[in-house]
Amino acid sequence: MYAGNGRPAVPTPTSEGRSAVTTPTSPHAFWLAGRPATGESTLDVTSPWDGRLVGQVSVPTPEQTEEAVAAASAVAAEFAATPAHARAAALDHVVRRLGERAEEIATLISAENGKPMKWARGEVGRCVSVFRWAADEARRFNGGSAQRLDSDPGGAGRLAFTRRFPYGPVLGIAPFNFPLNLCAHKVAPAIAVGTPILLKPAPATPLSALLIGELLAETELPAGSWSVLPVPNDRMPTLVRDERLPIISFTGSAPVGWSILDSVPRKRVTLELGGNGAAVVLADYSSDADLDWAAQRIATFSNYQGGQSCISVQRVIADASVYDRLVPRVVAAVEALRTGDPSDSATDVGPLVDEAAARRVESWVEEAVGAGARLLTGGKRDGASFAPTVLENVPEDTQIGCEEVFGPVMSFTRVEGEDAAFAAVNSSKYGLQAGLFTHDTRTAFRAHRALEVGGLVVGDVPSYRADQMPYGGVKESGVGREGVRFAMEDYTYERVMVLTGLEL
């Protein structure tokens, strides 16, 4: 967070052990080509929990946005030519500073996003990992590869040498649910490969992104190589279509993501669009210890982040042989979760991002129950908060049955055998990640082949993500992959040089 002088405000512990945020008295600057700037209007950032003003953010004018794009375009060649050690050093600096300010940053995330502190602290830790991995990859990425061409007579004396080079400046568009770490997944790979980036944070949660900008401003990266621009959503089509931004990395809703891809079919576009994650519990996962573990993981990761994670557990597909023993365990674990003030470290489930989101979830649950679903627990809304909810027998043609609920709601489906379980997973139009509770390695490999998802987590819920692994989906869940090295590959292309007249 920034106080009126542009420096971060320090969280103040309360008598209950919570962290309170001091509201700044003047708007936060945004970052234009590596320097702080202010525009002509402001955006209020409010707490989803109690509606208080967390801060005000200055909004770039169209002219300032154009200046940022022009600066990125102008510095692209210079930045691409910077030595790897310089880019890695900047990333290492961010790693150190994130660690030094971890509690302050977690408090900021919780304040603007409504995320419980236990999950906000985890997000800061993951962000540290993203920048650390990017620093490591910057040092080893693009070492080049050589290929003999004299395997055919016409290639005698020739050698192909291939390296990767940036396409050009990146437009990174981040969502509200991980306001720090998903910004890091745009920024860190761009710096690692030496390509400029314009980061557009979500309007509801721009403060965490601006803090990343503050840390980058402490480095010696070239002016113009990065900007953090809290641009209103209605001005994004102009940026999306700008030919000086050949790469777009978008995380958010499917309708917006596909509309971006449709509007710029010749650009390189990565879309991470969410899903309705399935956790499959098969017949061999049947001991009391097995089911206790599965129930605890399913309950926790259906409701962490208020269910506002694209890989949260939304569908539980259980074999009939374990179904009746699993469901009551999950319901009990869900009912044991502590809901309430996100600034309290004991809170498990906080509010949704705003009351409109909670009202939408409420209407979807009411629709499902009206269509015949059975409500096992939850279903109540209080302002922006929605009680952790468990349903069963949800009709497939309801919103919860076929869409991404993005709230603390899960539904149970009973199946007979693994083929039926796999078919139930694949019946969704989404395909991001799935979890599979089984002890059978052969079944795990069959699932890996059969399930139409971007990732399969065996022995756990679909909600696991390591920030260095490839991450993304198929079908309506998007195209391309995040994960530091994989994003670096998306930001670059192979360029071959053929050397002639060599003695090989």
N, C-alpha and C positions, 0 to 999 in steps of 0.2 A: 504494500500500500504506500501511497505517497501522501505526505502532509502538504500543506500549502506551498512549502518551499521546494517541493519535488522529491524530498527524501521520505523514506518509509516511516510511517507511524509505528510505535512500539506497542504490541498488545499489552493490556493491563490485566493481571489476574484479578478475578473477583473473589468475594468471600466464599463462594461455593466451589472454587477451583476452576472456574470457567475462564476463558480468555475473552475480554471485551475489546472492541476496536474503537479507537477514537476517530470520529468522523472528521475529515479534513475540512478546512474552512474555504478552500478555493479549489477549482476544478483540476483534476489530474491532466497533465500534458500527455499528448500522444507522442509517438516517435516517428519523425519524418526524416528519412535518409540518415538515420543514426543520431539525430539531435532532437531534443524536446521542442514541441511546438504546440500552439493553441489555435483553435479555429474560432468561428463566430457563434457557435451554439454548443449546448452541453447536453449530456445524457445522464439521467439519474440512475444510480445502481442501488437497488433496495434489497433488504434481506427477505428471502422467501419465508422465514420463520415468523418474524414479527413486523415486517413491513417498514422497519426503520431505514433511514437513508444511510447507506454504507459509504457512498462517495458520489461525486460528480466527475464525469469524464468529458473533456473537450473533444468535439467532433471535427474532423478535418473538413475543410471546404473542398468542393470539386477541384479548385485550382491547386490546393495543397496535395490532393491525391494525384493529380497529374504530375506535380513536381516529384513525388515519390517514384512514380512509374518511370519518368524520364531519368531520374538519378540511377535507378536500378539498371535500366538499359545502358546508360553511359558507362557504368562501372563494371559491366558483366565481363568483358575481356580481361580487365585488370584483375578482378577477383578470381577468375578461373586460373590465372597464372601465378597466384600467390603460392608460396611453398607450403607443403603439407604441415610442416611443423608450426607455421604461423596460425593456420586454421585450428590445428589441434590445441595449441596453447590457449586460444580464445575459448574453445569448448571446455578445456580443463579449468579455466577461470570460472566459468559458469557453474561447473560441478562444485568447486570449493565454496562459492558464494551461496549456492542453494543450501549446502550443508550447514553453513554458518547461520543462515536465516530461516532454518527449516520450520521452527515453531511459529514464527511470525507469518510465514507464507501459508502454513496450514490454517492459521486463524483467518487469514484473508480469504482462502478458498471457502471455508465454512461460512463466513459472513456473506459473501456475494452469491454463493451457490446453494446454501442450506445443507451442505454435506456434513454429516457428523464428523467430529474431530478425529475419531479413530481412522476413518476412511480418508480424511483430508491429509493426515500425516502419511498415510500410505501412498497417496498420490504424489506428495513431495518426494518421497523416497524413490518412486518409479521415475519421476522426472530427472532426478540425479542420475539414475541408471541410463536413461536415454542419452543425456549429454555425455556421460562417460563412455558409452558404447560408440557414440559418434566421434569422440576424440580418438578412440582406438582405431576405428575404421578409417578416419582421415589419414592416419599414418600408414595404413597398409592397402588402402583401396587404390585400384588403378595402377598397379605396378606394371601392367602391360603383359602381353603374351605373344610369343613368337611361334610361327608355323612354317615349316619347310614347304616350299611349293614345287620342289623338284621330284615329287612323287609322280608327276606326269612329265613327259619329255619337254613340253612347252614351258615348264617352270624351272628349267635348269638354271642354277645360279641365282635364284630368287628366294627371298624370305619375306613373309608377311608379318608385320608387327602391328598389334592391335591395342589401342588404348580407348578409354571412355572419356568423353567430354560433355560438359553441360549443354542441354538444349538452350538454356537461357533463363531469365528470371522466372521465379515460381510465385504463383498466387496461392497462398495457403489459407483455407477457410475452415475455421475450427468451431466446434459446438460448445454448448454450455455445460455438459455433464462432467467433463474432465477439463476444467478451464485452464489448468496449467499443463498437464501432461500431454493432452492432445495438441496443444500449441507447440510443445517441445517436439512432437513427432513431425511437425511441418518444418520447424526452424533448424533443429540440430542436423538433420541429413543435408539440408541445403548448404549450411556453413561447411560441413564436412567435405562436400564435393566442390565448394567454391562457386556456388551460384547464388545471386541475389534473391531475396525473398521479401514479399509483401505479405504480412500476416494480418488477416481480418478475423478478430475474435467475435464471439457471439455477443449481441447487444446486451443480454442479461448479465454477462460475466466478463467484462473486459479488463478488470483490474489485475487479474493474475497474468494475463498476456503482457500488460504494460510493465509489470514487474520483471518479466523476462527481458523486456527492452531495457530496463534500467541496468540489469547485469551485463547485457551486451554492450551498453554504452561505456562500461568500464574497461572494455578491451580495445585493441588496436585494429579492429576490422576496418576495411576501407569504408569511407563515407559513401552512403548510397547502397551499401550491400545488404541492408535490412531496414525495414520500416514496420511499425505496428500501428495499424490504422483502424480505429473503431468506426468504420464507415457504416451508415444505415443500410439495411438489407435492400431497400428499394433503389439504391445506387449501384448495386453489385453487377447488374447486367453489363454496364459500360466497362467495368474492370474485366469481367469475364471475357468479353469480346476483344479486348485490347490485344493487338497482334504482337506487342512487345512483351507479352506474358505468355510464352508458349506452353507452360506447364501449369496445370491446376490440380491441386490436391485438396479434395473436399471431404469432410466428415460431417454427416448430418442426415436429414430425412431423404427417403427414396424419391419422392416427387421433385424436390429441389435438385437433388443430385443428377437424376436422369435428364431434367430440363437443361442443366448446365451442359451435359455431354451432347445433347441434341442440338444445342445452340452453337457449339464449336466442335464439329466432328473431326476437324483436322488438327486439333490440339492434342497434346498428351494429357489425358485426364485420369486421375486416380479417384475412385469413389468408394468410401467406406460408409455404407448406408444402413447398417443395423440388421436386426433379425428378430426371431422369436424363439430363442434358444431352447433346445430340447435336452433334457436329462433322461437317459434310458437306463432303467434298472432291470437287468435280466434275471432269469430264474436261478442261476448259480450264485448270485449275490444274495444269499439267503440266511446267513447266520445272524444272530442278534447283533453282534458287533458290526457286521456289514451294514445292516439296515440302520443302526444307530448312526454310523458314519455318514451314510448316504442322506439320511433325514436331516442331520445337522448341516451338511454342506448345501443341500437343496434349500432349506429354510433360510440360511444366511444369504446365499447368493441369488435368491429370488428377490430379496429385499434390500441388499446393500445399495448404497447410492439412491435409496428410495425406489429401487427398480429401474432407475434411469441409466442403465448400461445396456448397450446393444448385445452383450453376451450374458445378461442376467438370465436366470432360469425362468422361462415363461411356461413351458410345457414339460410335464413329467409323464413319461411313457413307461409304465411298469407292467412287467409280466404278471399274469393273473395269479401265479403261484406265490408271489410276494406282495401283491397289491394291498390286501387287507391288513397286512402287518406293517406296511410302509406308511400308508396314509395317516393313521393316527399318530405315528411318530413325527411326521412332518408337521401336522397341525399343532401338536404340543410344542415343537421347537419354534414354530412361527409365533405362537401365542406367548412364548417366553422372551421374545425379542423386546428390547426396551425402546419405546418411541418417545419423541419429545424434542427438547432444545438441542440443536446440533452443536452448540458450544460446550455442552456437557460431555466429557470424555466417556461417560458410561452409556451414552445414547447409541443405539444400533441403527435406528431408522429415523431420519428426519423428514422434512417436508419435500414436496416436489418443487420444481423451479418457480412455479407461481400458482395462483388459485385456478386459473384457467386450465392448466394441465391437470390439476386434481379433479376439477369438474368433468373434464373429458374422461378420465379413468372411471369416475363414478358412473357416468352415463353408459360406458361400455359394460361395466359389471351389471348394472340394472338391465341392460339389453340381454346379456347372457342368461341371467336368472329368469327374466321374462320369457326366454325361449326354451327354458327347461333345465338350465344348469342348476346344480345344487351348490349352495353357499355353505362351506364348512367352517369358515371363520372370517372375520373382518367385514369388509364391504362398507365401512363408514368413513365419511369425510368430515374434516374440521378445518375450514379455511383451505390452505394450500397443502395440508397433511391428509394422507389417505392411509387408513389402517392396513397393515399387511393382510392380504386376502388369499384364501385358498378356495378353489372351485373344483367340481368334478362334473363330468358329463356335459361339457360345453359343446354346443352345436358348432360344427365346422364353419357354417355360414354366418356366424356372428363376428363382430369385430375382434373380440378376444380370441376367437377360434382361428382366425386367419391373418390378423394384422399384428404389428408390434405394439404391445400395450404401453411400454415405456413407463411403467409404474409398478408398485409393489403387489403384483397379482400373478398367481400361478394357477394352472389347471392340471388335473389328473386325467389320464386316459389309461384304461385297462386293455391289454393286448394278450394274445396267445402266441408265444414264441418269438424268436428273434426276427424272422422274416416279416411278421406283422409289425414288430417294433420299428424295423428299418423303413418299412413302407410308410409308417406314420410320420417318421422324421421327414421323409422325402415328400410328403404330401403338401408341405408348406411351399409357398412361392419364394420364401427366403432360404438362404443357405450360408450362414456365417460360421457358427461353431456348434458342435454338439458334445455332450458328455455321455460317457458309456460306463456304467458300473457293471463290470464283469471281471472274473479272474482268469478267463480262458484266452490265452494269447491268440489262438487260431480265430476265435470270434472277433477279437480286436482287429485282426488283419482283414477279416471279411468285412467288418464295418468300415474300415478305412477305404476299402474298395467300393462299397455299396452306397455309403452315405454321401449325398450331394451337398457338401459343406466345404468351407475353406479350411476348417480345422477340426480335429477330433481329439478330445481329451479323455483318456482311458483311466478309469478308477476315480473320476472326479467329475464335477459339474463343468458345463461349457464356459464358465466365467473365468477360467484361467488364461492369463496372457502374460508371456514374458516379452519384454519390449525389444529384445533382439531377434525374436523369431518372426517368420513371415506371418502377417495377419491381414485377413480380408476374406471376402466371401465370393459366392457364385449366385446365379439367378438374380433375384431382386436385391441381394445384399451388396452388390457393387462389382467393381472391376479393379484390378491392380492389387498391390500388396503394400501395407505399411510394415514397420519393423525397420530399424535404422539402415542396415545394408541394403535391404530390398527397396526402400524408398530412394536411396542413393542411386540404385540402378535405374529406377523409374525417372529420375531427374537427369539422367545422362544417356548417351548413345555411343555405340561402338564406331570408331573411325580407324580404318586400316591404312597402313603405309607399306608399300611394297618396295623392298630394296633389291636392286638389280646388279648383276655382275659380281656376285659374291662367290667365294670358294667355300662351299659348305662341307 
